[in-house]
């Protein structure tokens, strides 16, 4: 997946702020259009997922499961505030994973 995103990026820019909850909060308030992360611990995503859900956004793992899981298992994340953008990216990333 990383190679496909680097070889033919379907986005204008990417950022990493060094704080997962800040990145989640920026998605929830519309400053960032999409959030993609390969493996977050529960303490990385729990508060941010709550913010995004309260704002009306959506999030799933790369395998389509709910992000929240009551374990310490790391979870991947695809998240967006805009539902249309979320569906486009989820489908795009699913196709990459299938190949």
N, CA, C and O atoms as CSV, one atom per row, in Angstrom:
chain,resi,resn,atom,element,x,y,z
A,1,UNK,N,N,0.832,-1.181,0.000
A,1,UNK,CA,C,0.000,0.000,0.000
A,1,UNK,C,C,0.878,1.246,0.000
A,1,UNK,O,O,0.617,2.191,-0.744
A,2,UNK,N,N,1.911,1.250,0.827
A,2,UNK,CA,C,2.786,2.421,0.891
A,2,UNK,C,C,3.416,2.710,-0.460
A,2,UNK,O,O,3.509,3.868,-0.868
A,3,UNK,N,N,3.844,1.679,-1.149
A,3,UNK,CA,C,4.460,1.872,-2.466
A,3,UNK,C,C,3.455,2.465,-3.459
A,3,UNK,O,O,3.804,3.358,-4.231
A,4,UNK,N,N,2.228,1.981,-3.442
A,4,UNK,CA,C,1.198,2.495,-4.351
A,4,UNK,C,C,0.887,3.964,-4.054
A,4,UNK,O,O,0.700,4.751,-4.982
A,5,UNK,N,N,0.831,4.338,-2.792
A,5,UNK,CA,C,0.534,5.721,-2.427
A,5,UNK,C,C,1.682,6.665,-2.779
A,5,UNK,O,O,1.456,7.835,-3.086
A,6,UNK,N,N,2.914,6.153,-2.734
A,6,UNK,CA,C,4.068,6.981,-3.093
A,6,UNK,C,C,4.222,7.072,-4.608
A,6,UNK,O,O,4.517,8.141,-5.141
A,7,UNK,N,N,4.020,5.946,-5.304
A,7,UNK,CA,C,4.212,5.898,-6.756
A,7,UNK,C,C,3.187,6.738,-7.507
A,7,UNK,O,O,3.522,7.379,-8.502
A,8,UNK,N,N,1.953,6.741,-7.044
A,8,UNK,CA,C,0.899,7.474,-7.730
A,8,UNK,C,C,-0.032,8.092,-6.690
A,8,UNK,O,O,-1.158,7.629,-6.510
A,9,UNK,N,N,0.438,9.140,-6.003
A,9,UNK,CA,C,-0.364,9.698,-4.912
A,9,UNK,C,C,-1.665,10.348,-5.390
A,9,UNK,O,O,-1.639,11.238,-6.240
A,10,UNK,N,N,-2.798,9.905,-4.846
A,10,UNK,CA,C,-4.096,10.498,-5.204
A,10,UNK,C,C,-4.465,11.661,-4.279
A,10,UNK,O,O,-5.644,11.894,-4.014
A,11,UNK,N,N,-3.465,12.384,-3.792
A,11,UNK,CA,C,-3.706,13.473,-2.858
A,11,UNK,C,C,-2.734,14.602,-3.146
A,11,UNK,O,O,-1.724,14.406,-3.820
A,12,UNK,N,N,-3.040,15.772,-2.638
A,12,UNK,CA,C,-2.207,16.944,-2.874
A,12,UNK,C,C,-1.046,17.064,-1.905
A,12,UNK,O,O,0.035,17.501,-2.300
A,13,UNK,N,N,-1.238,16.688,-0.652
A,13,UNK,CA,C,-0.180,16.755,0.341
A,13,UNK,C,C,-0.505,15.824,1.496
A,13,UNK,O,O,-1.635,15.362,1.654
A,14,UNK,N,N,0.519,15.561,2.299
A,14,UNK,CA,C,0.316,14.738,3.481
A,14,UNK,C,C,1.032,15.383,4.656
A,14,UNK,O,O,2.019,16.097,4.476
A,15,UNK,N,N,0.542,15.132,5.839
A,15,UNK,CA,C,1.127,15.715,7.050
A,15,UNK,C,C,1.126,14.674,8.167
A,15,UNK,O,O,0.299,13.763,8.200
A,16,UNK,N,N,2.075,14.841,9.075
A,16,UNK,CA,C,2.107,14.076,10.304
A,16,UNK,C,C,2.459,15.075,11.395
A,16,UNK,O,O,3.556,15.633,11.399
A,17,UNK,N,N,1.539,15.302,12.311
A,17,UNK,CA,C,1.731,16.309,13.348
A,17,UNK,C,C,2.419,15.764,14.594
A,17,UNK,O,O,2.781,16.529,15.487
A,18,UNK,N,N,2.603,14.445,14.659
A,18,UNK,CA,C,3.273,13.854,15.805
A,18,UNK,C,C,2.356,13.605,16.994
A,18,UNK,O,O,2.808,13.128,18.035
A,19,UNK,N,N,1.092,13.919,16.851
A,19,UNK,CA,C,0.116,13.696,17.918
A,19,UNK,C,C,-1.147,13.123,17.294
A,19,UNK,O,O,-1.854,13.809,16.556
A,20,UNK,N,N,-1.422,11.868,17.594
A,20,UNK,CA,C,-2.593,11.216,17.003
A,20,UNK,C,C,-3.886,11.926,17.334
A,20,UNK,O,O,-4.730,12.111,16.457
A,21,UNK,N,N,-4.060,12.330,18.588
A,21,UNK,CA,C,-5.327,12.954,18.958
A,21,UNK,C,C,-5.485,14.307,18.265
A,21,UNK,O,O,-6.604,14.696,17.929
A,22,UNK,N,N,-4.375,15.035,18.045
A,22,UNK,CA,C,-4.463,16.285,17.300
A,22,UNK,C,C,-4.892,16.013,15.858
A,22,UNK,O,O,-5.720,16.739,15.306
A,23,UNK,N,N,-4.332,14.972,15.252
A,23,UNK,CA,C,-4.713,14.628,13.882
A,23,UNK,C,C,-6.189,14.251,13.804
A,23,UNK,O,O,-6.888,14.678,12.885
A,24,UNK,N,N,-6.668,13.457,14.757
A,24,UNK,CA,C,-8.090,13.115,14.820
A,24,UNK,C,C,-8.937,14.377,14.975
A,24,UNK,O,O,-9.951,14.536,14.295
A,25,UNK,N,N,-8.523,15.270,15.866
A,25,UNK,CA,C,-9.290,16.494,16.110
A,25,UNK,C,C,-9.358,17.355,14.850
A,25,UNK,O,O,-10.395,17.954,14.565
A,26,UNK,N,N,-8.264,17.420,14.097
A,26,UNK,CA,C,-8.269,18.208,12.873
A,26,UNK,C,C,-9.198,17.606,11.828
A,26,UNK,O,O,-9.825,18.342,11.066
A,27,UNK,N,N,-9.296,16.295,11.781
A,27,UNK,CA,C,-10.265,15.661,10.866
A,27,UNK,C,C,-11.679,16.005,11.334
A,27,UNK,O,O,-12.530,16.371,10.523
A,28,UNK,N,N,-11.928,15.890,12.631
A,28,UNK,CA,C,-13.264,16.146,13.182
A,28,UNK,C,C,-13.735,17.577,12.940
A,28,UNK,O,O,-14.932,17.810,12.774
A,29,UNK,N,N,-12.813,18.538,12.917
A,29,UNK,CA,C,-13.236,19.935,12.707
A,29,UNK,C,C,-13.115,20.358,11.249
A,29,UNK,O,O,-13.407,21.507,10.920
A,30,UNK,N,N,-12.692,19.457,10.369
A,30,UNK,CA,C,-12.654,19.761,8.943
A,30,UNK,C,C,-11.367,20.386,8.438
A,30,UNK,O,O,-11.300,20.765,7.269
A,31,UNK,N,N,-10.348,20.507,9.266
A,31,UNK,CA,C,-9.060,21.063,8.816
A,31,UNK,C,C,-8.281,20.084,7.945
A,31,UNK,O,O,-7.483,20.488,7.099
A,32,UNK,N,N,-8.518,18.809,8.160
A,32,UNK,CA,C,-7.870,17.738,7.397
A,32,UNK,C,C,-8.983,16.913,6.768
A,32,UNK,O,O,-9.989,16.631,7.419
A,33,UNK,N,N,-8.816,16.528,5.527
A,33,UNK,CA,C,-9.878,15.813,4.820
A,33,UNK,C,C,-9.924,14.321,5.102
A,33,UNK,O,O,-10.998,13.719,5.109
A,34,UNK,N,N,-8.768,13.726,5.333
A,34,UNK,CA,C,-8.705,12.276,5.502
A,34,UNK,C,C,-7.619,11.930,6.490
A,34,UNK,O,O,-6.588,12.600,6.561
A,35,UNK,N,N,-7.857,10.871,7.259
A,35,UNK,CA,C,-6.850,10.372,8.188
A,35,UNK,C,C,-6.602,8.911,7.880
A,35,UNK,O,O,-7.538,8.114,7.810
A,36,UNK,N,N,-5.345,8.565,7.697
A,36,UNK,CA,C,-4.942,7.193,7.405
A,36,UNK,C,C,-3.779,6.848,8.313
A,36,UNK,O,O,-2.775,7.561,8.343
A,37,UNK,N,N,-3.909,5.759,9.055
A,37,UNK,CA,C,-2.834,5.327,9.955
A,37,UNK,C,C,-2.780,3.810,9.935
A,37,UNK,O,O,-3.815,3.145,9.895
A,38,UNK,N,N,-1.576,3.268,9.962
A,38,UNK,CA,C,-1.395,1.821,9.862
A,38,UNK,C,C,-1.617,1.046,11.140
A,38,UNK,O,O,-2.077,-0.094,11.090
A,39,UNK,N,N,-1.303,1.629,12.288
A,39,UNK,CA,C,-1.435,0.875,13.545
A,39,UNK,C,C,-1.406,1.826,14.733
A,39,UNK,O,O,-0.361,2.380,15.072
A,40,UNK,N,N,-2.542,2.006,15.349
A,40,UNK,CA,C,-2.635,2.852,16.536
A,40,UNK,C,C,-3.085,2.018,17.726
A,40,UNK,O,O,-3.897,1.102,17.597
A,41,UNK,N,N,-2.537,2.360,18.884
A,41,UNK,CA,C,-2.996,1.748,20.129
A,41,UNK,C,C,-4.283,2.440,20.569
A,41,UNK,O,O,-4.609,3.529,20.098
A,42,UNK,N,N,-5.004,1.797,21.473
A,42,UNK,CA,C,-6.281,2.349,21.922
A,42,UNK,C,C,-6.120,3.767,22.463
A,42,UNK,O,O,-6.975,4.618,22.217
A,43,UNK,N,N,-5.042,4.036,23.193
A,43,UNK,CA,C,-4.850,5.375,23.754
A,43,UNK,C,C,-4.545,6.413,22.672
A,43,UNK,O,O,-4.646,7.614,22.922
A,44,UNK,N,N,-4.172,5.960,21.473
A,44,UNK,CA,C,-3.956,6.876,20.351
A,44,UNK,C,C,-5.265,7.261,19.666
A,44,UNK,O,O,-5.413,8.388,19.195
A,45,UNK,N,N,-6.207,6.331,19.611
A,45,UNK,CA,C,-7.418,6.592,18.814
A,45,UNK,C,C,-8.694,6.809,19.614
A,45,UNK,O,O,-9.651,7.351,19.061
A,46,UNK,N,N,-8.765,6.422,20.874
A,46,UNK,CA,C,-10.037,6.449,21.607
A,46,UNK,C,C,-10.653,7.854,21.681
A,46,UNK,O,O,-11.814,8.031,21.311
A,47,UNK,N,N,-9.912,8.833,22.143
A,47,UNK,CA,C,-10.462,10.193,22.276
A,47,UNK,C,C,-10.750,10.804,20.909
A,47,UNK,O,O,-11.777,11.455,20.720
A,48,UNK,N,N,-9.845,10.596,19.961
A,48,UNK,CA,C,-10.044,11.148,18.623
A,48,UNK,C,C,-11.238,10.555,17.912
A,48,UNK,O,O,-11.977,11.267,17.233
A,49,UNK,N,N,-11.435,9.252,18.063
A,49,UNK,CA,C,-12.594,8.593,17.461
A,49,UNK,C,C,-13.888,9.143,18.057
A,49,UNK,O,O,-14.878,9.326,17.349
A,50,UNK,N,N,-13.871,9.404,19.353
A,50,UNK,CA,C,-15.043,10.004,20.006
A,50,UNK,C,C,-15.331,11.392,19.423
A,50,UNK,O,O,-16.484,11.719,19.141
A,51,UNK,N,N,-14.293,12.203,19.243
A,51,UNK,CA,C,-14.472,13.539,18.643
A,51,UNK,C,C,-15.041,13.437,17.226
A,51,UNK,O,O,-15.992,14.137,16.877
A,52,UNK,N,N,-14.451,12.562,16.420
A,52,UNK,CA,C,-14.898,12.422,15.034
A,52,UNK,C,C,-16.337,11.923,14.958
A,52,UNK,O,O,-17.124,12.422,14.154
A,53,UNK,N,N,-16.680,10.959,15.774
A,53,UNK,CA,C,-18.041,10.412,15.782
A,53,UNK,C,C,-19.050,11.495,16.195
A,53,UNK,O,O,-20.120,11.609,15.598
A,54,UNK,N,N,-18.707,12.276,17.206
A,54,UNK,CA,C,-19.594,13.357,17.653
A,54,UNK,C,C,-19.783,14.414,16.558
A,54,UNK,O,O,-20.836,15.046,16.478
A,55,UNK,N,N,-18.761,14.603,15.718
A,55,UNK,CA,C,-18.839,15.586,14.630
A,55,UNK,C,C,-19.560,15.028,13.398
A,55,UNK,O,O,-19.805,15.761,12.440
A,56,UNK,N,N,-19.901,13.727,13.420
A,56,UNK,CA,C,-20.610,13.127,12.297
A,56,UNK,C,C,-19.718,12.424,11.298
A,56,UNK,O,O,-20.181,12.043,10.223
A,57,UNK,N,N,-18.437,12.241,11.628
A,57,UNK,CA,C,-17.501,11.571,10.728
A,57,UNK,C,C,-17.572,10.057,10.822
A,57,UNK,O,O,-18.315,9.496,11.628
A,58,UNK,N,N,-16.785,9.416,9.981
A,58,UNK,CA,C,-16.770,7.961,9.924
A,58,UNK,C,C,-15.339,7.453,10.000
A,58,UNK,O,O,-14.406,8.135,9.575
A,59,UNK,N,N,-15.171,6.253,10.545
A,59,UNK,CA,C,-13.860,5.622,10.620
A,59,UNK,C,C,-14.015,4.109,10.662
A,59,UNK,O,O,-14.919,3.581,11.308
A,60,UNK,N,N,-13.127,3.430,9.970
A,60,UNK,CA,C,-13.029,1.974,10.019
A,60,UNK,C,C,-11.554,1.604,9.922
A,60,UNK,O,O,-10.704,2.453,9.655
A,61,UNK,N,N,-11.267,0.330,10.142
A,61,UNK,CA,C,-9.899,-0.147,9.934
A,61,UNK,C,C,-9.711,-0.431,8.448
A,61,UNK,O,O,-10.667,-0.378,7.676
A,62,UNK,N,N,-8.496,-0.728,8.057
A,62,UNK,CA,C,-8.223,-1.047,6.656
A,62,UNK,C,C,-8.937,-2.315,6.207
A,62,UNK,O,O,-9.117,-2.528,5.008
A,63,UNK,N,N,-9.341,-3.150,7.140
A,63,UNK,CA,C,-10.092,-4.354,6.798
A,63,UNK,C,C,-11.599,-4.159,6.941
A,63,UNK,O,O,-12.361,-5.118,6.818
A,64,UNK,N,N,-12.038,-2.918,7.201
A,64,UNK,CA,C,-13.464,-2.614,7.264
A,64,UNK,C,C,-14.125,-2.842,8.606
A,64,UNK,O,O,-15.348,-2.755,8.714
A,65,UNK,N,N,-13.344,-3.132,9.629
A,65,UNK,CA,C,-13.902,-3.353,10.964
A,65,UNK,C,C,-14.043,-2.024,11.707
A,65,UNK,O,O,-13.407,-1.038,11.333
A,66,UNK,N,N,-14.863,-1.989,12.744
A,66,UNK,CA,C,-14.912,-0.779,13.566
A,66,UNK,C,C,-13.529,-0.513,14.169
A,66,UNK,O,O,-12.815,-1.454,14.517
A,67,UNK,N,N,-13.153,0.747,14.293
A,67,UNK,CA,C,-11.837,1.075,14.842
A,67,UNK,C,C,-11.759,0.693,16.308
A,67,UNK,O,O,-10.791,0.061,16.732
A,68,UNK,N,N,-12.771,1.069,17.093
A,68,UNK,CA,C,-12.711,0.771,18.528
A,68,UNK,C,C,-12.817,-0.726,18.772
A,68,UNK,O,O,-13.679,-1.414,18.226
A,69,UNK,N,N,-11.913,-1.200,19.606
A,69,UNK,CA,C,-11.913,-2.605,20.005
A,69,UNK,C,C,-11.420,-2.640,21.442
A,69,UNK,O,O,-10.355,-2.098,21.737
A,70,UNK,N,N,-12.172,-3.268,22.346
A,70,UNK,CA,C,-11.794,-3.241,23.770
A,70,UNK,C,C,-10.613,-4.174,24.068
A,70,UNK,O,O,-10.725,-5.099,24.873
A,71,UNK,N,N,-9.498,-3.917,23.414
A,71,UNK,CA,C,-8.274,-4.675,23.672
A,71,UNK,C,C,-7.098,-3.746,23.432
A,71,UNK,O,O,-7.281,-2.608,22.999
A,72,UNK,N,N,-5.915,-4.215,23.705
A,72,UNK,CA,C,-4.722,-3.405,23.469
A,72,UNK,C,C,-4.127,-3.666,22.094
A,72,UNK,O,O,-3.033,-3.196,21.784
A,73,UNK,N,N,-4.841,-4.407,21.283
A,73,UNK,CA,C,-4.408,-4.687,19.915
A,73,UNK,C,C,-4.359,-3.396,19.105
A,73,UNK,O,O,-5.270,-2.572,19.187
A,74,UNK,N,N,-3.308,-3.223,18.333
A,74,UNK,CA,C,-3.188,-2.038,17.476
A,74,UNK,C,C,-4.194,-2.132,16.330
A,74,UNK,O,O,-4.483,-3.221,15.834
A,75,UNK,N,N,-4.728,-0.974,15.914
A,75,UNK,CA,C,-5.751,-0.927,14.877
A,75,UNK,C,C,-5.338,0.061,13.790
A,75,UNK,O,O,-4.791,1.124,14.083
A,76,UNK,N,N,-5.599,-0.292,12.551
A,76,UNK,CA,C,-5.396,0.652,11.455
A,76,UNK,C,C,-6.611,1.572,11.385
A,76,UNK,O,O,-7.651,1.288,11.980
A,77,UNK,N,N,-6.471,2.685,10.646
A,77,UNK,CA,C,-7.545,3.674,10.608
A,77,UNK,C,C,-7.666,4.303,9.227
A,77,UNK,O,O,-6.669,4.693,8.620
A,78,UNK,N,N,-8.899,4.395,8.740
A,78,UNK,CA,C,-9.280,5.265,7.635
A,78,UNK,C,C,-10.406,6.111,8.220
A,78,UNK,O,O,-11.419,5.570,8.663
A,79,UNK,N,N,-10.239,7.430,8.227
A,79,UNK,CA,C,-11.251,8.295,8.834
A,79,UNK,C,C,-11.430,9.575,8.024
A,79,UNK,O,O,-10.475,10.106,7.457
A,80,UNK,N,N,-12.660,10.059,7.980
A,80,UNK,CA,C,-12.964,11.324,7.306
A,80,UNK,C,C,-14.259,11.889,7.875
A,80,UNK,O,O,-15.130,11.151,8.337
A,81,UNK,N,N,-14.365,13.204,7.831
A,81,UNK,CA,C,-15.593,13.867,8.259
A,81,UNK,C,C,-16.652,13.789,7.170
A,81,UNK,O,O,-17.821,13.538,7.462
A,82,UNK,N,N,-16.261,13.998,5.930
A,82,UNK,CA,C,-17.168,13.968,4.787
A,82,UNK,C,C,-17.436,12.515,4.369
A,82,UNK,O,O,-16.497,11.788,4.044
A,83,UNK,N,N,-18.695,12.089,4.374
A,83,UNK,CA,C,-19.023,10.686,4.107
A,83,UNK,C,C,-18.693,10.267,2.678
A,83,UNK,O,O,-18.282,9.128,2.454
A,84,UNK,N,N,-18.865,11.161,1.710
A,84,UNK,CA,C,-18.540,10.809,0.328
A,84,UNK,C,C,-17.032,10.582,0.164
A,84,UNK,O,O,-16.610,9.605,-0.455
A,85,UNK,N,N,-16.243,11.471,0.711
A,85,UNK,CA,C,-14.787,11.322,0.647
A,85,UNK,C,C,-14.353,10.056,1.381
A,85,UNK,O,O,-13.461,9.342,0.923
A,86,UNK,N,N,-14.986,9.782,2.517
A,86,UNK,CA,C,-14.666,8.573,3.272
A,86,UNK,C,C,-14.887,7.326,2.415
A,86,UNK,O,O,-14.019,6.455,2.353
A,87,UNK,N,N,-16.040,7.237,1.759
A,87,UNK,CA,C,-16.349,6.060,0.940
A,87,UNK,C,C,-15.393,5.917,-0.240
A,87,UNK,O,O,-14.971,4.806,-0.562
A,88,UNK,N,N,-15.049,7.023,-0.885
A,88,UNK,CA,C,-14.113,6.976,-2.014
A,88,UNK,C,C,-12.760,6.437,-1.562
A,88,UNK,O,O,-12.196,5.548,-2.200
A,89,UNK,N,N,-12.243,6.974,-0.466
A,89,UNK,CA,C,-10.944,6.519,0.017
A,89,UNK,C,C,-10.992,5.095,0.536
A,89,UNK,O,O,-10.065,4.324,0.289
A,90,UNK,N,N,-12.030,4.728,1.237
A,90,UNK,CA,C,-12.149,3.353,1.734
A,90,UNK,C,C,-12.126,2.375,0.573
A,90,UNK,O,O,-11.424,1.365,0.631
A,91,UNK,N,N,-12.881,2.657,-0.478
A,91,UNK,CA,C,-12.918,1.775,-1.647
A,91,UNK,C,C,-11.575,1.748,-2.367
A,91,UNK,O,O,-11.123,0.686,-2.795
A,92,UNK,N,N,-10.937,2.904,-2.503
A,92,UNK,CA,C,-9.629,2.995,-3.149
A,92,UNK,C,C,-8.589,2.155,-2.390
A,92,UNK,O,O,-7.848,1.386,-3.002
A,93,UNK,N,N,-8.536,2.301,-1.071
A,93,UNK,CA,C,-7.565,1.564,-0.274
A,93,UNK,C,C,-7.874,0.070,-0.252
A,93,UNK,O,O,-6.957,-0.751,-0.224
A,94,UNK,N,N,-9.128,-0.283,-0.264
A,94,UNK,CA,C,-9.497,-1.700,-0.316
A,94,UNK,C,C,-8.999,-2.339,-1.607
A,94,UNK,O,O,-8.499,-3.463,-1.591
A,95,UNK,N,N,-9.131,-1.633,-2.718
A,95,UNK,CA,C,-8.639,-2.156,-4.004
A,95,UNK,C,C,-7.122,-2.335,-3.978
A,95,UNK,O,O,-6.612,-3.333,-4.488
A,96,UNK,N,N,-6.402,-1.394,-3.397
A,96,UNK,CA,C,-4.944,-1.521,-3.284
A,96,UNK,C,C,-4.596,-2.762,-2.473
A,96,UNK,O,O,-3.707,-3.522,-2.856
A,97,UNK,N,N,-5.283,-2.972,-1.365
A,97,UNK,CA,C,-4.990,-4.124,-0.506
A,97,UNK,C,C,-5.291,-5.458,-1.204
A,97,UNK,O,O,-4.623,-6.460,-0.951
A,98,UNK,N,N,-6.273,-5.461,-2.060
A,98,UNK,CA,C,-6.653,-6.690,-2.769
A,98,UNK,C,C,-5.613,-7.087,-3.820
A,98,UNK,O,O,-5.486,-8.269,-4.142
A,99,UNK,N,N,-4.876,-6.128,-4.352
A,99,UNK,CA,C,-3.879,-6.412,-5.402
A,99,UNK,C,C,-2.555,-6.840,-4.857
A,99,UNK,O,O,-1.630,-7.109,-5.623
